[in-house]
Amino acid sequence: MIAPIYASSNVLQQYRKHPSSGPRDLTPAMVCSIDEADKPAKRGNKPETHKEAQVSKPIKGKTPRKRKSDKAVTSPPQPKKLKKPAWRLILQSLSDSDSKSKLEATRQAIEAANTSLYANFNDQLTQLEAELAVENCIMDELDRRTSQLKMKNYKLRTANTELNDLNSEKEVIRTSVDDKINLSENELEEKLKKQQAELEQKRKETELLEKKISMFPVCIAVSL
């Protein structure tokens, strides 16, 4: 693992403080610190601080100003992984097994609840379908009887209309018959009265004749 160079590194801070005078050669301390930074950091070991190195003159170019030695860039310390005791591992395994068993029991309980819910739903659906079928039969029978009642009512109204018409015709006929009967009775009564008058006239004539005969002598009566 290669440790990164952070912006807070002393080397970079000292390098930035140096006045800009064009490209210049790195000092041996700078080269050493960069090499140390490129090396992979060892796990579990504390970072080592490098001692101040003496500043040597550069081989080429202008002689840089004297400055304090740079500290080597080091990687942040890696936390040590402490081994857990055996009893903690056992407890953790037991807790893991307990949690797994609890999860399995919860899953089984949920599956059982779902199965029971589906069964109840199917039972209620079947019962609802049966009730709906019975209700449909009742509605069909009700429609059939309603149709029959409507037909009977229509026939009854038609029969009542015909009966009223017949009663009207009967009343008219009876009225005409009564009129004819009354007329014939009047005519018969008049005829009877006329006959009685004629009979009475004949009777009176007979009586008158008998009186006349009684007034004459017997001989005249005999000659007559």
SEMIMI-297083 format. One record per atom (N, C-alpha, C): residue in one letter; x, y, z. Coordinates in steps of 0.05 Angstrom, whole numbers, padded with zeros to 5 digits, always signed. Example, Ala and Ser with C-alpha at 12.3 -4.5 7.8 and 13.67 -1.06 7.14 Angstrom:
A+00264-00114+00156
A+00246-00090+00156
A+00264-00066+00156
S+00257-00045+00142
S+00273-00021+00143
S+00258+00001+00157
//
This chain:
M+00017-00024+00000
M+00000+00000+00000
M+00018+00025+00000
I+00013+00044-00019
I+00029+00068-00021
I+00015+00090-00006
A+00031+00103+00012
A+00019+00124+00029
A+00018+00149+00013
P-00004+00164+00014
P-00006+00189-00001
P+00008+00212+00012
I+00015+00232-00003
I+00028+00256+00008
I+00006+00277+00012
Y+00002+00285+00037
Y-00019+00303+00044
Y-00010+00331+00041
A-00029+00349+00038
A-00023+00378+00034
A-00011+00390+00059
S-00016+00377+00082
S-00005+00387+00108
S+00024+00377+00113
S+00036+00364+00094
S+00063+00354+00098
S+00082+00377+00101
N+00103+00372+00119
N+00123+00393+00125
N+00140+00399+00100
V+00145+00378+00085
V+00162+00382+00061
V+00149+00400+00041
L+00123+00394+00036
L+00109+00411+00017
L+00106+00439+00027
Q+00101+00443+00053
Q+00098+00469+00064
Q+00124+00485+00062
Q+00147+00472+00069
Q+00172+00485+00066
Q+00179+00492+00038
Y+00171+00473+00020
Y+00177+00478-00008
Y+00161+00501-00019
R+00136+00504-00010
R+00120+00526-00019
R+00130+00553-00008
K+00141+00552+00017
K+00152+00577+00028
K+00177+00587+00014
H+00190+00570+00000
H+00215+00578-00014
H+00207+00596-00037
P+00222+00618-00040
P+00215+00637-00062
P+00219+00623-00089
S+00202+00631-00107
S+00203+00619-00134
S+00226+00631-00150
S+00245+00614-00157
S+00269+00624-00173
S+00273+00605-00196
G+00252+00594-00207
G+00255+00577-00230
G+00260+00548-00221
P+00263+00530-00239
P+00268+00502-00231
P+00295+00499-00218
R+00296+00483-00197
R+00321+00479-00183
R+00322+00450-00174
D+00344+00440-00167
D+00348+00412-00160
D+00338+00407-00131
L+00328+00382-00127
L+00319+00374-00100
L+00343+00368-00083
T+00340+00373-00058
T+00361+00367-00038
T+00360+00337-00032
P+00381+00326-00022
P+00381+00297-00014
P+00360+00291+00007
A+00355+00310+00025
A+00334+00306+00045
A+00307+00304+00033
M+00302+00321+00012
M+00276+00320-00002
M+00273+00294-00017
V+00295+00285-00030
V+00294+00260-00045
V+00289+00237-00026
C+00302+00237-00003
C+00299+00216+00017
C+00271+00215+00028
S+00259+00239+00034
S+00232+00239+00044
S+00212+00230+00024
I+00216+00237-00002
I+00198+00227-00023
I+00200+00197-00026
D+00225+00186-00024
D+00228+00157-00027
D+00214+00143-00003
E+00217+00154+00021
E+00204+00142+00044
E+00173+00143+00041
A+00164+00165+00029
A+00135+00167+00025
A+00124+00147+00005
D+00141+00141-00015
D+00132+00122-00036
D+00132+00094-00026
K+00148+00088-00005
K+00148+00060+00005
K+00122+00053+00018
P+00112+00028+00016
P+00087+00020+00030
P+00091+00020+00060
A+00070+00030+00073
A+00071+00031+00102
A+00066+00004+00114
K+00081-00002+00135
K+00078-00028+00149
K+00055-00026+00168
R+00038-00047+00168
R+00014-00048+00186
R+00023-00055+00214
G+00011-00041+00233
G+00016-00047+00261
G+00040-00033+00273
N+00056-00019+00256
N+00080-00006+00265
N+00075+00024+00267
K+00085+00036+00286
K+00083+00065+00289
K+00100+00078+00268
P+00090+00100+00258
P+00107+00114+00238
P+00132+00125+00250
E+00154+00121+00236
E+00180+00130+00245
E+00186+00158+00235
T+00197+00174+00253
T+00204+00201+00246
T+00233+00202+00238
H+00240+00214+00216
H+00267+00215+00207
H+00282+00238+00221
K+00306+00233+00226
K+00322+00254+00238
K+00329+00275+00217
E+00336+00298+00227
E+00342+00320+00209
E+00367+00313+00194
A+00366+00316+00168
A+00389+00310+00152
A+00404+00336+00146
Q+00430+00333+00143
Q+00446+00357+00137
Q+00441+00366+00109
V+00440+00392+00106
V+00435+00403+00080
V+00461+00404+00065
S+00462+00391+00042
S+00486+00391+00025
S+00483+00410+00002
K+00505+00418-00008
K+00504+00436-00031
K+00494+00422-00055
P+00478+00435-00071
P+00470+00422-00096
P+00492+00420-00116
I+00490+00400-00133
I+00511+00395-00153
I+00511+00417-00174
K+00487+00423-00184
K+00485+00442-00205
K+00467+00465-00196
G+00470+00487-00211
G+00452+00510-00206
G+00461+00526-00182
K+00445+00546-00175
K+00451+00564-00153
K+00449+00549-00127
T+00464+00559-00108
T+00463+00548-00082
T+00439+00558-00067
P+00421+00539-00059
P+00397+00548-00045
P+00403+00559-00017
R+00385+00575-00007
R+00388+00586+00019
R+00387+00564+00040
K+00401+00569+00062
K+00401+00550+00084
K+00374+00551+00097
R+00362+00528+00103
R+00337+00526+00117
R+00337+00501+00134
K+00317+00500+00150
K+00314+00477+00168
K+00309+00452+00153
S+00318+00430+00163
S+00314+00404+00150
S+00285+00397+00150
D+00277+00384+00128
D+00249+00376+00124
D+00244+00349+00138
K+00221+00348+00148
K+00213+00323+00161
K+00202+00304+00139
A+00206+00280+00142
A+00197+00260+00123
A+00166+00258+00124
V+00154+00255+00100
V+00125+00252+00098
V+00119+00223+00105
T+00102+00220+00124
T+00095+00193+00133
T+00065+00189+00129
S+00058+00164+00126
S+00030+00157+00123
S+00017+00156+00151
P-00010+00161+00152
P-00024+00160+00179
P-00023+00133+00190
P-00020+00130+00216
P-00019+00104+00228
P-00044+00088+00224
Q-00040+00063+00217
Q-00063+00045+00213
Q-00071+00033+00240
P-00097+00033+00246
P-00105+00021+00272
P-00101-00009+00272
K-00091-00018+00295
K-00086-00046+00298
K-00113-00061+00301
K-00114-00084+00288
K-00138-00101+00291
K-00134-00119+00314
L-00148-00114+00335
L-00146-00131+00359
L-00161-00157+00356
K-00149-00178+00363
K-00162-00203+00362
K-00182-00206+00385
K-00206-00215+00378
K-00226-00218+00399
K-00221-00244+00414
P-00226-00244+00440
P-00223-00269+00455
P-00242-00291+00445
A-00235-00315+00452
A-00250-00339+00443
A-00279-00338+00454
W-00282-00329+00479
W-00309-00329+00490
W-00326-00308+00477
R-00313-00286+00467
R-00329-00266+00452
R-00338-00278+00425
L-00320-00292+00413
L-00327-00305+00387
L-00349-00325+00391
I-00348-00340+00413
I-00369-00360+00418
I-00395-00346+00423
L-00394-00324+00439
L-00419-00309+00444
L-00430-00297+00418
Q-00411-00287+00401
Q-00420-00275+00376
Q-00433-00296+00358
S-00420-00320+00357
S-00432-00342+00341
S-00459-00350+00351
L-00461-00351+00379
L-00487-00359+00390
L-00508-00338+00384
S-00500-00312+00386
S-00519-00291+00380
S-00527-00291+00351
D-00507-00298+00333
D-00513-00300+00305
D-00532-00323+00300
S-00527-00346+00313
S-00545-00369+00309
S-00573-00363+00321
D-00573-00348+00344
D-00599-00341+00355
D-00614-00322+00337
S-00600-00303+00326
S-00613-00284+00307
S-00623-00299+00282
K-00606-00318+00272
K-00615-00333+00249
K-00639-00350+00256
S-00639-00363+00280
S-00662-00379+00287
S-00687-00361+00291
K-00683-00337+00302
K-00705-00319+00305
K-00716-00310+00278
L-00697-00304+00260
L-00706-00296+00233
L-00721-00319+00219
E-00711-00343+00223
E-00724-00367+00211
E-00752-00371+00223
A-00753-00368+00250
A-00780-00371+00263
A-00799-00349+00254
T-00788-00324+00251
T-00805-00302+00242
T-00815-00307+00213
R-00796-00317+00196
R-00803-00323+00169
R-00825-00345+00167
Q-00821-00366+00184
Q-00841-00387+00184
Q-00868-00377+00195
A-00867-00359+00215
A-00892-00348+00226
A-00906-00331+00205
I-00890-00315+00190
I-00902-00299+00168
I-00914-00316+00146
E-00899-00338+00139
E-00910-00356+00118
E-00936-00369+00128
A-00936-00378+00154
A-00960-00390+00165
A-00984-00370+00165
A-00977-00345+00173
A-00998-00325+00173
A-01009-00319+00145
N-00990-00318+00126
N-00999-00314+00098
N-01016-00337+00088
T-01007-00362+00095
T-01023-00385+00087
T-01051-00385+00099
S-01052-00378+00125
S-01078-00376+00138
S-01095-00354+00126
L-01082-00332+00120
L-01097-00309+00108
L-01108-00317+00081
Y-01091-00330+00064
Y-01101-00338+00038
Y-01123-00359+00040
A-01121-00377+00060
A-01142-00397+00064
A-01168-00384+00072
N-01166-00365+00091
N-01190-00351+00100
N-01202-00335+00077
F-01185-00323+00061
F-01195-00307+00038
F-01209-00325+00018
N-01197-00348+00013
N-01210-00367-00006
N-01236-00377+00004
D-01237-00383+00031
D-01262-00392+00043
D-01284-00371+00041
Q-01277-00346+00047
Q-01296-00325+00046
Q-01305-00320+00017
L-01286-00322-00002
L-01293-00319-00030
L-01312-00340-00039
T-01306-00365-00031
T-01324-00387-00038
T-01352-00383-00027
Q-01353-00375-00001
Q-01379-00370+00012
Q-01394-00347-00002
L-01379-00327-00010
L-01391-00304-00024
L-01402-00312-00051
E-01387-00329-00065
E-01396-00339-00091
E-01422-00355-00088
A-01422-00372-00067
A-01447-00388-00062
A-01471-00370-00056
E-01466-00350-00038
E-01488-00332-00032
E-01497-00316-00056
L-01478-00309-00073
L-01485-00294-00098
L-01501-00312-00117
A-01494-00337-00118
A-01509-00356-00136
A-01537-00359-00126
V-01541-00361-00099
V-01568-00363-00088
V-01583-00338-00093
E-01570-00315-00089
E-01584-00289-00094
E-01591-00286-00123
N-01574-00296-00141
N-01581-00295-00170
N-01605-00312-00176
C-01607-00336-00163
C-01630-00354-00167
C-01656-00340-00157
I-01653-00327-00133
I-01677-00313-00122
I-01685-00290-00140
M-01666-00276-00151
M-01673-00253-00168
M-01685-00263-00194
D-01675-00286-00205
D-01688-00297-00229
D-01716-00306-00224
E-01721-00319-00201
E-01748-00327-00194
E-01766-00303-00190
L-01756-00282-00177
L-01771-00258-00173
L-01778-00245-00199
D-01759-00244-00218
D-01765-00232-00244
D-01786-00248-00259
R-01784-00275-00257
R-01804-00292-00270
R-01832-00287-00259
R-01834-00287-00232
R-01860-00282-00220
R-01870-00254-00225
T-01852-00235-00226
T-01860-00207-00233
T-01871-00206-00261
S-01858-00220-00279
S-01868-00221-00307
S-01896-00234-00308
Q-01900-00256-00293
Q-01926-00269-00292
Q-01947-00250-00281
L-01941-00236-00259
L-01960-00217-00247
L-01967-00195-00267
K-01947-00185-00281
K-01952-00164-00300
K-01971-00174-00322
M-01966-00199-00332
M-01983-00210-00352
M-02012-00214-00342
K-02015-00224-00317
K-02041-00228-00306
K-02055-00201-00302
N-02040-00181-00293
N-02052-00155-00289
N-02062-00143-00316
Y-02046-00148-00337
Y-02054-00138-00363
Y-02079-00152-00373
K-02080-00179-00369
K-02104-00193-00376
K-02129-00185-00360
L-02124-00179-00334
L-02146-00171-00317
L-02157-00143-00326
R-02139-00125-00333
R-02147-00099-00342
R-02163-00102-00369
T-02153-00119-00386
T-02167-00123-00412
T-02195-00135-00407
A-02196-00155-00388
A-02222-00167-00382
A-02241-00147-00370
N-02231-00130-00353
N-02248-00109-00340
N-02258-00089-00362
T-02241-00083-00380
T-02249-00065-00402
T-02271-00078-00418
E-02267-00103-00426
E-02287-00118-00441
E-02313-00120-00425
L-02311-00126-00399
L-02335-00128-00383
L-02350-00102-00381
N-02336-00080-00378
N-02349-00054-00378
N-02363-00048-00404
D-02349-00056-00426
D-02362-00052-00452
D-02388-00069-00455
L-02386-00094-00445
L-02410-00111-00446
L-02432-00100-00429
N-02425-00090-00405
N-02445-00079-00388
N-02459-00055-00401
S-02442-00039-00414
S-02454-00016-00428
S-02473-00024-00450
E-02464-00044-00465
E-02482-00054-00487
E-02507-00067-00475
K-02504-00081-00453
K-02527-00094-00440
K-02547-00073-00430
E-02536-00051-00419
E-02553-00030-00409
E-02568-00017-00432
V-02554-00013-00454
V-02568-00001-00478
V-02590-00020-00488
I-02583-00046-00489
I-02603-00065-00499
I-02627-00066-00480
R-02622-00066-00454
R-02644-00068-00435
R-02661-00043-00436
T-02648-00021-00440
T-02664+00004-00443
T-02682+00003-00467
S-02671-00006-00489
S-02687-00008-00514
S-02710-00028-00510
V-02704-00051-00497
V-02724-00071-00493
V-02746-00061-00475
D-02738-00047-00454
D-02758-00035-00436
D-02776-00015-00450
D-02763+00000-00468
D-02779+00019-00483
D-02799+00005-00501
K-02790-00016-00513
K-02808-00032-00531
K-02830-00045-00514
I-02823-00055-00491
I-02843-00069-00475
I-02864-00048-00465
N-02854-00025-00457
N-02873-00004-00448
N-02891+00004-00471
L-02880+00006-00494
L-02896+00014-00518
L-02917-00008-00524
S-02910-00033-00523
S-02929-00054-00529
S-02950-00056-00507
E-02942-00051-00483
E-02962-00052-00461
E-02982-00029-00464
N-02972-00007-00472
N-02991+00016-00477
N-03010+00010-00500
E-02999-00002-00520
E-03016-00009-00543
E-03037-00030-00535
L-03029-00050-00520
L-03047-00071-00510
L-03068-00059-00492
E-03060-00041-00475
E-03079-00029-00457
E-03100-00013-00472
E-03090+00002-00492
E-03109+00017-00509
E-03128-00002-00523
K-03118-00024-00533
K-03135-00043-00547
K-03156-00055-00528
L-03147-00061-00504
L-03166-00072-00484
L-03187-00051-00477
K-03179-00027-00474
K-03199-00006-00468
K-03218-00003-00491
K-03208-00004-00515
K-03226-00002-00538
K-03246-00025-00540
Q-03235-00049-00534
Q-03253-00072-00535
Q-03274-00071-00512
Q-03265-00062-00489
Q-03284-00059-00467
Q-03306-00038-00474
A-03297-00017-00487
A-03316+00003-00495
A-03336-00008-00515
E-03326-00023-00534
E-03344-00035-00554
E-03363-00055-00540
L-03352-00071-00522
L-03370-00090-00508
L-03391-00075-00492
E-03383-00054-00479
E-03401-00039-00463
E-03423-00026-00481
Q-03414-00017-00504
Q-03433-00005-00523
Q-03453-00027-00532
K-03444-00050-00539
K-03461-00072-00547
K-03480-00079-00525
R-03469-00080-00500
R-03487-00088-00478
R-03509-00067-00474
K-03502-00042-00476
K-03522-00021-00473
K-03543-00023-00495
E-03534-00028-00519
E-03554-00031-00542
E-03572-00055-00537
T-03561-00076-00526
T-03577-00100-00521
T-03599-00094-00499
E-03590-00081-00479
E-03608-00074-00457
E-03630-00055-00468
L-03622-00037-00484
L-03642-00018-00495
L-03663-00032-00513
L-03652-00051-00528
L-03670-00067-00545
L-03689-00083-00528
E-03679-00094-00507
E-03696-00111-00489
E-03717-00093-00476
K-03711-00069-00469
K-03731-00052-00457
K-03753-00045-00478
K-03745-00040-00502
K-03765-00033-00522
K-03783-00057-00527
I-03772-00080-00527
I-03789-00104-00532
I-03808-00108-00509
S-03800-00103-00486
S-03817-00106-00462
S-03840-00086-00462
M-03838-00064-00475
M-03858-00043-00476
M-03880-00051-00496
F-03876-00066-00517
F-03896-00074-00536
F-03912-00098-00526
P-03937-00102-00538
P-03951-00127-00530
P-03937-00151-00540
V-03949-00174-00530
V-03936-00199-00536
V-03940-00207-00564
C-03964-00200-00575
C-03970-00207-00603
C-03952-00193-00622
I-03949-00168-00615
I-03930-00153-00633
I-03903-00166-00631
A-03897-00173-00607
A-03871-00186-00604
A-03869-00212-00619
V-03893-00226-00619
V-03892-00251-00634
V-03890-00246-00663
S-03907-00226-00673
S-03905-00220-00701
S-03877-00210-00708
L-03867-00197-00691
L-03840-00188-00697
L-03821-00211-00697
//
